[in-house]
């Protein structure tokens, strides 16, 4: 892999998404958004990798229906990128009619940073956030930033037309239109880098929903893989993969 190339995953929120931290915020929500100490919403890199891996398995199933040789090659990319365990290999071979018996590892070579707002945006607001640091006076407080990036929504469960006991929940959703970025890195040099990045791009372009509550219509996104070769005026531009684009549009 060329040392000049760097990659990012870009995710644009098309419908409200839930980036839950699993924590409560007293007098506000029972499930708050995941935020850093400055109040910026983010999605954990390990969780992002897990959701992309799930999408990769879905895409593998589409390949298996169309071209078993392509599916076998794509599985090898999944193993290199995300890692896989023996039970997953057995299930995949049985489910899709593959016969993979090669080497594998549990963690894969790919590492993803947290999915965050653009660094320039975050630095701008951090710079103007504290007016009087000695006295802790905030011109823009972390709470202000959280409020600007999220909505507070309410979910209920009904039983015979009545709200079930303790089944009224409030939670944060990330606002539509925000754009987040995750940096892609690799633990080691990769021999077949072009093919591997090509397959990663297909996974990213087919990635349609993120976060919690996706089966209830939340978290619709548009994602793409960006590349920087340090040869262009723009630091990053859209990666155009070489393979059949229809495979990532199924």
MOSULVEN-V758587 format. One line per field, one symbol per residue. psi: psi as a letter, one per 30 degrees, with the letter a starting at -180 (. if undefined). A space follows every 50 residues. Layout:
psi: ???
//
This chain:
psi: kkffklkkkkjkjflkljikfglljkgdlfjlljlaffgkklkkeeeeee eeeeeeeeeeeeeffejeeeeeeeeeeeeeefllleeeeeeeeeegglhk gallleflfkkklkjllkeeeeeeeeegejejeeghkkejleeeeeeffl lklkklkkjhgkkkkggjkklkkkkkfkklkkkklkelkkeheeeeeeee eeeeffjfklalgffgglgklkllkkkkggflekeklkkjlfajfffgg.
//
